[in-house]
Amino acid sequence: MATEVTATSLFAGPVRGTLQNVVLRHDAGLITSITPSAAPPQAQRSFIIPAFVNAHDHARPTASSFGAVDMPLESWILRSAMGSPPDPYLAAASAMARSARAGCGAMMIHYTRPSGKLPMVEETKEIARAANDVGIRIAFALAVRDQNPVVYGDSEPVLSALSAEDRSTVEQLFVRPAMPPRDYIALTETIASEISGPRLDVQFGPAGVQWCSRALLEAIAESSARTDRRVHMHLLETIYQRAYADRHFPDGVVRYLRDIGLLSPRLTLAHGIHARPDELEMIAASGARLVTNFSSNLQLHSGLAPIAAAHRCGCAIAVGVDGLALDEDDDVIREMRLVQLAHGGLGFNRTWTRPEFLSLAIRNGRAATGAPGPGELTPGAAADFVTLDLDRLDRDAIMDVDPLQLLFARGNAALVRDVVVDGRTIVREGKVVGVDLDAIERELRGMYREGVRQFGGLQRAWEPLAGTLSGWFEGQVGCG
């Protein structure tokens, strides 16, 4: 049955700009028309924009709640083990619902920390069930690593510095047998056969070159080329990863990815903070995408990504929240604003216009997650859009100002009124429709409070472990 949505303003893309007083009609998941409205202006003004995309995330809880604060990625990852999901459905539903409530119609889940409560295929079915209940589109990639579980090299110097009890704790949590490449490929294909669908794209998810052997990366590259399956991975997020790449790939890590066939339009790379100009050129030439995660990079002291330079050389740019938005609230609107403000240019010399930036981030994010089309609101496109409260956005209503400019000036997730994905309303009046987010998060908090006791050993070992980690990684920077 066709549905009509009347809007005071509608962003129709960088070419057509913002339209005034229109009716958007959609049916069977597609926009059928956008026409001028004959009705008088609504009492409550609204602004319709394409649904956002969270192009890199891990569907995890709020990290600060587990003491993972003010530390670099290399120790943060180990500390965040305390946030392992106590229930895969509830944890995934919570993360997806928060993302949807912020205006996301699609989300990348690079699944780095399974619960361990279920066999992996069964766990992915629970994640797929959560995605269906929330109504968001997702891409799912089971993250895999087969080397360097504690540091980017031999763990013995770090482990031997710990007491026998602390060493045992760390080894039990992090030093586990690696999955052979062929088994990971087979597992991913099994997962895909079980959960793939029109709104769910299964991808390969190598964690990053420092965590994956050449054999694993090359097996994924070969399988991706053969099956056309997309790949999602981290790249050069920290200075320590840069040092590792320079030592182990003397001809260039991005050149290596290109030479094995992994660097292609099927690939999405998260972060790329320490990519060099020649590496950005190779990424751009390949058609791969680069996802920036601005707040996460700041929170983890990773650095500022060269996003403007990447864009100028033709690299496809997308935006992710990475589970570490500025206020740890999954606010993709604020994240988009931060990226635009940081990389939008100096003075009169601009990297892009704001309409261009919004469109390219959504278009490239959809390509990264397997969502159909570029995301522009036009007849025949997927009915994936967000209705914002224009009265709150344009709170003073003094003169006509393009609402898109106001959105980048002061927008946040609190403005989101309704979210429609594939023609289905998944957020109505700011509340997620398909699940009770408040009840889910109350239940999760109780489970986490009870479950954190099992990590008492890690809490006791944390201070000596953090000290040895710091010394090991600092000793690697600048080494040949």
C-alpha positions in Angstrom: 0.0 0.0 0.0 1.4 3.4 -1.0 2.4 5.8 1.8 2.6 9.6 1.6 4.9 11.7 3.7 4.6 15.5 3.5 7.7 17.6 4.2 8.4 21.3 4.6 11.9 20.7 3.1 13.5 17.7 1.4 17.2 17.3 0.4 17.2 16.0 -3.1 21.0 15.8 -3.6 23.8 18.2 -4.4 22.4 19.0 -7.9 18.7 19.5 -7.2 19.4 20.9 -3.7 16.7 21.4 -1.1 13.1 21.3 -2.2 10.3 23.1 -0.4 6.8 21.8 0.5 6.8 18.4 -1.1 5.0 15.0 -0.8 7.2 11.9 -0.9 5.3 8.7 -1.9 6.7 5.3 -1.5 5.4 1.8 -2.1 6.9 -1.7 -1.8 10.2 -0.3 -0.5 10.7 2.2 -3.3 10.1 5.9 -3.7 7.4 6.3 -6.3 7.2 10.1 -6.6 8.3 13.4 -5.0 5.9 16.2 -6.0 4.9 19.7 -4.8 2.5 19.7 -1.9 -0.9 21.3 -2.5 -1.7 21.2 1.2 -1.1 24.3 3.4 2.2 24.2 5.5 2.1 21.8 8.4 1.8 23.0 12.0 5.0 21.0 12.7 7.7 21.6 10.2 9.8 18.7 8.9 13.0 18.2 6.9 13.5 14.9 5.0 17.0 13.7 4.2 18.5 10.4 3.0 19.1 7.8 5.8 22.6 8.0 7.2 25.1 5.1 7.1 27.3 4.0 9.9 30.0 2.5 7.7 32.2 1.1 10.4 31.1 -0.3 13.7 31.4 -3.4 15.9 28.0 -3.5 17.6 29.5 -3.3 21.1 28.6 -1.7 24.4 29.8 1.7 25.8 33.5 1.1 26.4 34.0 3.7 29.1 31.7 1.7 31.4 34.4 -1.0 31.5 37.2 1.4 32.3 38.5 1.5 28.7 39.3 5.2 28.8 42.2 7.5 27.9 44.3 4.7 26.4 45.6 3.9 22.9 43.9 1.2 20.8 46.6 -1.4 21.6 45.7 -1.5 25.3 42.0 -0.4 24.8 41.3 -3.6 22.8 42.5 -5.8 25.6 40.6 -3.8 28.3 37.4 -3.9 26.3 37.3 -7.7 26.6 35.3 -7.0 29.8 32.5 -5.8 27.4 32.1 -9.2 25.7 28.4 -9.6 24.9 26.6 -11.6 27.6 23.8 -12.2 25.1 24.4 -11.8 21.4 20.8 -10.8 20.5 20.5 -8.2 23.2 23.9 -6.7 22.6 23.4 -6.5 18.8 19.8 -5.2 19.1 21.0 -2.5 21.5 23.7 -1.3 19.2 21.6 -1.4 16.0 18.6 0.4 17.8 20.9 3.2 19.0 22.2 3.6 15.4 18.7 3.6 14.0 17.5 6.1 16.5 20.3 8.4 15.4 19.1 8.3 11.8 21.1 5.4 10.3 19.4 3.2 7.7 22.4 1.0 7.3 25.3 -0.2 9.5 28.5 -2.1 9.1 29.1 -4.7 11.9 32.7 -5.8 11.9 32.2 -8.4 14.6 35.4 -8.5 16.6 34.2 -9.9 20.0 31.7 -12.8 19.9 30.0 -13.7 23.1 31.2 -17.3 23.2 27.8 -18.3 24.4 26.7 -20.0 21.2 28.3 -21.7 18.2 29.3 -19.0 15.8 26.7 -19.7 13.1 24.0 -19.7 15.8 25.3 -16.4 17.2 25.1 -14.8 13.7 21.5 -15.9 13.4 20.8 -14.0 16.6 22.4 -10.9 15.2 20.4 -11.3 12.0 17.2 -11.7 14.1 18.1 -8.5 15.9 18.7 -6.6 12.6 15.3 -7.8 11.4 13.5 -6.7 14.6 15.2 -3.3 14.5 14.6 -3.0 10.8 18.0 -1.6 9.9 20.1 -2.8 6.9 23.4 -4.3 8.0 26.6 -5.7 6.6 28.1 -8.4 8.8 31.7 -9.4 8.7 33.1 -11.9 11.3 36.5 -10.4 12.1 39.3 -12.9 12.0 42.9 -12.8 13.2 45.5 -15.6 13.3 48.6 -13.9 14.7 49.8 -11.3 17.3 47.1 -11.7 19.9 48.7 -9.4 22.5 51.3 -7.3 20.7 52.4 -6.9 17.0 55.1 -9.6 17.4 56.4 -12.0 19.9 54.3 -11.8 23.1 56.9 -13.5 25.3 58.6 -10.3 26.5 55.2 -8.9 27.7 54.0 -12.2 29.2 57.2 -13.0 31.0 57.1 -9.6 32.8 53.9 -10.7 34.5 53.4 -12.8 37.5 52.5 -16.4 36.9 48.9 -15.8 37.9 48.6 -12.7 35.7 50.3 -14.4 32.8 47.8 -17.3 33.0 44.9 -14.8 33.0 46.1 -13.0 29.9 46.9 -16.2 28.0 43.5 -17.7 28.8 41.7 -14.6 27.5 43.7 -13.7 24.5 46.2 -16.4 23.4 44.1 -19.0 21.6 44.5 -21.4 18.7 44.1 -19.6 15.3 41.5 -20.7 12.8 43.1 -21.9 9.5 42.3 -19.7 6.5 40.3 -22.4 4.7 38.1 -22.9 7.8 37.5 -19.2 8.1 36.5 -19.0 4.4 34.2 -22.0 4.9 32.6 -20.5 8.1 32.0 -17.2 6.3 30.3 -19.0 3.4 28.1 -21.0 5.9 27.2 -17.8 7.7 26.2 -16.2 4.4 24.1 -19.2 3.4 22.2 -18.9 6.7 21.6 -15.1 7.1 22.1 -13.3 3.8 19.1 -11.4 2.5 17.9 -8.2 0.9 18.9 -6.2 3.9 21.8 -8.2 5.2 25.1 -8.5 3.4 27.8 -11.0 4.6 31.4 -10.0 4.1 34.9 -11.2 4.8 36.4 -9.4 7.8 40.2 -9.6 8.2 41.0 -7.6 11.3 44.1 -5.9 9.9 47.5 -6.7 8.4 49.1 -6.8 11.8 46.7 -9.4 13.0 46.4 -11.5 9.9 49.1 -13.7 8.3 49.8 -13.4 4.6 48.3 -16.8 4.1 45.0 -15.6 5.6 45.0 -12.3 3.6 45.8 -14.1 0.4 43.1 -16.7 0.9 40.5 -14.0 1.6 41.6 -12.1 -1.5 41.3 -15.2 -3.7 37.9 -16.1 -2.3 36.6 -12.5 -2.6 37.7 -12.3 -6.3 36.1 -15.7 -7.0 32.8 -15.1 -5.2 32.6 -11.3 -5.5 32.1 -11.1 -1.7 32.9 -7.8 -0.2 35.7 -7.4 2.4 36.0 -5.0 5.4 39.2 -4.5 7.3 41.2 -2.0 9.4 44.2 -0.4 8.0 47.0 1.8 9.5 44.9 3.0 12.4 47.8 3.8 14.8 51.5 4.7 14.7 52.3 1.2 16.0 50.5 -0.4 13.1 52.4 1.9 10.7 55.7 0.8 12.2 54.6 -2.9 11.9 53.6 -2.4 8.2 56.9 -0.7 7.4 58.9 -3.5 8.9 57.0 -6.4 7.5 56.0 -5.0 4.1 59.2 -3.1 3.0 57.7 -2.6 -0.5 54.6 -1.1 0.9 51.6 -2.6 2.7 49.0 -1.0 0.4 51.1 -2.2 -2.6 51.0 -5.7 -1.1 47.2 -5.6 -0.8 47.0 -4.4 -4.4 49.3 -7.2 -5.6 47.4 -10.0 -4.0 44.1 -8.7 -5.4 42.6 -7.5 -2.2 42.6 -3.8 -3.1 39.6 -3.6 -5.3 36.1 -2.1 -5.4 35.0 -5.0 -3.1 37.2 -3.6 -0.3 36.4 -1.1 2.5 39.2 0.1 4.7 38.5 1.5 8.1 40.6 4.4 9.5 43.7 4.7 7.2 45.0 7.4 9.6 48.6 6.9 8.8 48.3 6.2 5.1 50.8 8.1 3.0 50.0 10.0 -0.2 51.2 7.3 -2.6 49.0 4.8 -0.6 46.0 7.0 -0.9 46.5 7.2 -4.6 46.6 3.4 -4.9 43.4 3.1 -2.8 41.7 5.7 -5.0 42.8 4.0 -8.2 41.5 0.6 -7.0 38.0 1.8 -6.3 38.2 0.7 -2.6 36.6 2.9 0.0 38.0 4.6 3.1 35.9 5.0 6.2 36.9 7.7 8.7 35.9 7.4 12.4 36.7 10.8 13.7 35.7 10.6 17.4 37.0 7.1 17.8 40.4 8.3 16.5 40.5 11.1 19.0 39.3 9.0 21.9 42.0 6.4 21.2 44.8 8.9 20.5 45.2 7.5 17.0 45.6 10.7 15.1 43.7 12.6 12.4 43.1 10.8 9.1 44.1 12.6 5.8 40.5 12.6 4.6 40.7 15.8 2.6 43.9 14.6 0.8 42.2 11.2 0.2 39.1 12.9 -1.3 41.2 15.2 -3.5 43.0 12.2 -5.1 39.6 10.5 -5.8 39.3 8.2 -2.8 35.7 7.2 -1.9 35.1 8.5 1.6 32.5 7.2 4.1 31.9 7.9 7.8 31.7 5.4 10.7 30.9 5.8 14.4 33.1 2.8 15.4 31.1 2.5 18.7 33.0 5.6 20.0 31.0 8.6 19.1 32.1 11.8 20.8 29.6 11.3 23.7 29.5 7.5 23.2 25.9 7.9 22.1 26.1 6.6 18.4 25.2 10.1 17.2 26.0 9.8 13.5 24.8 13.4 12.8 27.3 14.8 15.2 30.0 12.5 13.7 29.2 13.7 10.2 29.5 17.3 11.4 32.8 16.7 13.0 34.3 15.1 9.9 33.0 18.0 7.7 34.3 20.6 10.1 37.8 19.0 10.5 38.3 18.2 6.8 36.1 20.7 4.9 38.9 23.1 4.0 40.6 26.4 5.1 39.2 29.8 4.5 37.5 30.1 1.1 39.3 27.0 -0.2 36.8 24.2 0.5 37.3 20.4 0.1 33.6 19.9 -0.8 30.3 21.7 -0.4 28.2 20.4 2.5 25.6 18.9 0.1 28.4 17.1 -1.8 29.8 15.8 1.5 26.5 14.4 2.7 25.8 12.7 -0.6 29.2 11.2 -1.0 29.3 9.9 2.6 25.9 8.2 2.1 26.7 6.9 -1.4 30.0 5.4 -0.3 28.6 4.1 2.9 25.8 2.3 1.1 28.4 0.8 -1.3 30.4 -0.4 1.7 27.4 -2.1 3.3 25.8 -3.5 0.2 22.7 -1.3 0.4 21.1 -0.6 -3.0 21.7 2.6 -4.9 23.4 5.8 -4.0 20.9 6.9 -1.4 19.5 10.0 -3.1 15.8 10.7 -2.7 14.4 10.2 -6.2 11.7 8.1 -7.8 12.8 4.5 -8.1 15.3 4.7 -5.3 15.1 2.7 -2.1 12.7 4.3 0.5 15.5 4.9 3.1 15.0 8.3 4.6 14.9 10.3 7.8 12.4 13.0 8.9 14.0 15.6 11.1 12.2 18.1 13.4 12.7 21.4 11.5 11.1 23.4 14.2 13.8 22.3 16.6 16.6 22.6 14.0 15.5 26.1 12.9 14.5 27.1 16.4 14.6 30.8 15.9 12.9 30.9 12.5 14.1 34.5 11.9 14.8 34.1 8.2 15.0 31.5 5.5 18.1 29.4 5.9 18.8 26.2 4.1 18.0 23.5 6.6 21.0 21.4 5.4 23.3 24.2 6.4 21.6 24.4 9.8 22.0 20.6 10.2 25.8 20.9 9.8 25.8 24.0 12.1 24.0 22.5 15.1 22.3 19.2 14.3 22.3 16.1 16.4 20.4 12.9 16.9 17.8 14.5 19.1 16.3 16.0 16.0 15.4 12.6 14.5 11.7 12.1 14.4 11.1 9.2 12.0 13.4 6.8 10.2 12.1 4.7 7.2 14.2 1.8 5.8 13.0 -0.2 2.8 9.6 1.5 3.2 9.2 0.4 6.8 9.1 2.9 9.6 11.7 1.7 12.1 11.8 4.9 14.3 8.6 6.9 15.0 8.7 10.1 17.0 12.2 9.4 18.1 11.5 5.9 19.4 12.6 2.6 17.9 9.5 0.7 16.8 10.6 -2.9 16.6 12.3 -3.4 20.0 12.1 -1.8 23.4 15.5 -0.2 23.6 15.2 1.0 27.2 14.2 -2.5 28.4 17.0 -4.1 26.4 19.6 -1.8 27.9 18.3 -2.3 31.4 18.5 -6.1 31.0 22.0 -5.8 29.5 23.3 -3.6 32.3 22.2 -6.2 34.8 23.9 -8.9 32.9 27.1 -6.9 32.5 27.2 -6.1 36.2 26.9 -9.7 37.0 29.2 -10.9 34.3 32.1 -8.5 34.9 33.0 -10.6 37.9 34.5 -13.2 35.6 37.0 -10.6 34.5 38.4 -10.1 38.1 41.7 -11.6 37.0 42.1 -9.1 34.2 41.3 -6.3 36.5 44.0 -7.5 38.9 46.5 -7.9 36.1 45.6 -4.7 34.4 48.2 -2.3 35.9 51.3 -4.5 35.2 49.9 -5.5 31.8 49.3 -1.9 30.7 52.8 -1.0 31.8 54.5 -3.8 29.8 52.3 -3.1 26.8 53.3 0.5 26.8 57.0 -0.3 27.0 56.8 -2.9 24.2 54.9 -0.7 21.7 57.0 2.4 22.4 60.1 0.3 21.8 58.8 -0.5 18.3 58.3 3.0 16.9 61.1 4.1 14.7 62.7 0.6 14.6 64.0 -0.6 11.2 
